Each structure stands twice: as C-alpha cells, then as structure tokens.
Amino acid sequence: MEGDSGVTAHTEGLNGAFHHECKETEELTNGHSNHKPVMNGLMPGHSVKEHANSSSVLKSLPISALKQNGLLQSLAAGGKQPKTERESADVEQAREEWEALESIQPVVSEESSPTPLISFNEALQHFQTTDLGELLKKIQPTIRRTGLATFTHFLFGPPRLHRELLEERDLVFAIAQSSLDNSQAVHLRVLQTIYKRLTGSKLDCPRFGTHWENVGFQGTDPATDLRGTGFLGLMHALYLVMDPETLPLARDIFKLSQHPTQNFPFCVMSINMTCIALHALREEALSKECNRRQQVVGVLNEFYVATFLHLYQLWKSQQKTVSDSGFVLKEVELFAKKNPKQMLRRLDVFLRERRYPDPTAQRPSPCLGGRGARSEGTRGKEMHFTGVCELPLNMEGEARLI
C-alpha cells in the first residue's frame, strides 16, 4: 500500500458486470490535497486486498467526507454483499443521525438554571400580600388566663402590646399556622436558600431526599418537622442564613452540629428556637421591647437568634450532646423568657465584637454557660431526635427535642 492514505470505494457488482466510472478522491498528504483518478472505486496500483485493509482509514475521516464521496452506503452494505431493503433503510437512518450529530448544539434550558435565593423580606412580603383569613381564625396570640391568674397578670405582668402592633403580631402567628406548600414557588425558594447557604451548594436539590438530613432535618421531607412552628420555623432559619451579620454565626452553629460527639440536627434545633420565641411572644415577654421599637417581626427575629446563640455557647462550652438536649432546651427556654432584654443585649454585643474585632486581645464572647475544654473524642453512639416541640395553646409549654 502506498504511503499516502486515500479515500476509496468498494465496487458493487451486478450480475458480475462492472460499471466503469471515473471518480475523484481527495487525498490528504502532510496537509496538502492530491487528486488522483479512481477507476471502478479502486486507485491504480491498489489491489482489492489492499483496499479492504484500508477500510480502517475511513474511521478517522470526517462525516462530511464520507457523504461527499458517497461511501456511507457501501460501508454499511459490507463490500460485495448485495444490499437489501432492510440494510438500505438502516443506512438511510444512520445517515440522518450523522447529519443531526453534525448540527447539534448544546442548549441550557431555563428549567436547569438554579433557583435564585430569596431574602427574608421578600418571603415576608409574600405572606403580607396573601389572604390568611382562614389561618387568622385559628390563632391564639395570647395565653388564656382565668380567675386570680388574670388579676395577677394585670397587676404584675408585662405590659400589653400596643394596639397598632396587634396586626403584625397576628401575622406572625398566622405564618406559624401555615404549612409548607409545594405549589408555592416562594415556599420552595425558601427551602432551597436555606440548603444552599448552609452547604455552599450552587445547584438546586430535590424536594425530597436524604440530603435534607445533612442540614439537620429528621427525614427526607422537611415539612414533617414543622408541626410546632409551621412555616415560621423556615422563615427564622432563612433570616439567620440571609442576614450578613448572622450568617457567620449560622455557619458556626452548623459546624458544631457536625461535631463528632457534640453533633445535633441543625434545622430541628433551629425550629425549637422558633418554638421558644413564639412562647415568649404569646406570653407577652417580648411586648415591652416590641412597644419600644414599634415592631414585632424584627424583635422576634432577633430574639430567635439570641436564643440560638445562647444555646450554641452553652452547648459548646459545656460539651453537651444529644442525650442532654431535653435538659438544655428547658434551661434555655426558662432563661430566655425570663430575661429577654438581657438576651437581646448579649446578641448585640456578640455581633458588635464580630463586626469590630479587637486585634490586640482575644476577648471571649459573652457566654451564659460554664467554661470547659473542648473534647475531640471519637464519635460516640449515634443518637436521633424522635420529635420536635409542639406549641401548646393554653399553657406554658417547654421546648423539647426528645
């Protein structure tokens, strides 16, 4: 075989007769084109045997060259074998598929683009513009007291919430009555935003799956963990991860939740913090601060973060584990409801120190729990939370995880 490779064609026989026709094939030699005459599909000086061995060269040629020289059919026909109707149909289909492959272009559909993150204010506006009439009929924004308890609360209890703030307070409790709705795009965006901000993922995740357990839900469906707080539990988590000042704290808490021995389900714990905040609002422990600031949602958000900060510092410094969760949550709730102003002040100090750190000294953040060395032991026996806190409507309840 000659040193230069050429594009050749098998001859098709019909009753043993050959049709003499002259074809030209373009031969590539060191980047230059050489045209040589071809008689009956064979170049002069090439035997049939040599031509059969040259079929491997065709595999490296572009599809357009095959089409231009009319060889696609002869290759599929298998040389001297007569071409059947079945083979002709297959060859035609193959030709169409090759043509389609040549013109195909990668296209990114709109559905494959990631869902944009949603801010807390945008999600709140959704509920402000949604008809919540039926949910408002179910809320109980204050504790029902009778007899002497009513008189005692009137004389020595916290001040009542200002009338102009009652609508905002009722909105909060209506959101707490709302369930996660898969038909609402805003609801799904809130879920996706929480997941992305905690994990650092840029892509959307499926609505159901074990990946939700990675961020601290109890199962494959986050909706099952919202029994006590409704959608407000997700709204507070959204606030924590979307506020630039609290995002570093959220990641610190999330990191602790992955600790080998001090681990806990992050989102379930967050929901319990929302539960404690709702109890405090219902028992009017936050009314004085709400009246002073003339807002409810903002105060409730900060109280939620302050409670989570308190639990984080206590859990980390005292080396708590899942087995301690019931006692820790009870302690956190009692302290938070009794000292709401102190909780908010400590949160303010903590965030201010993060915003303007002192480079000359490492001052410990205000911690409400005791101090202790951090344990780096191996992961102990894995434990699971078996429930989330429920919201009692007619009595002071305790937040609980187990």
Disulfide bonds with the S-S distance in Angstrom:
Cys275-Cys389 2.41
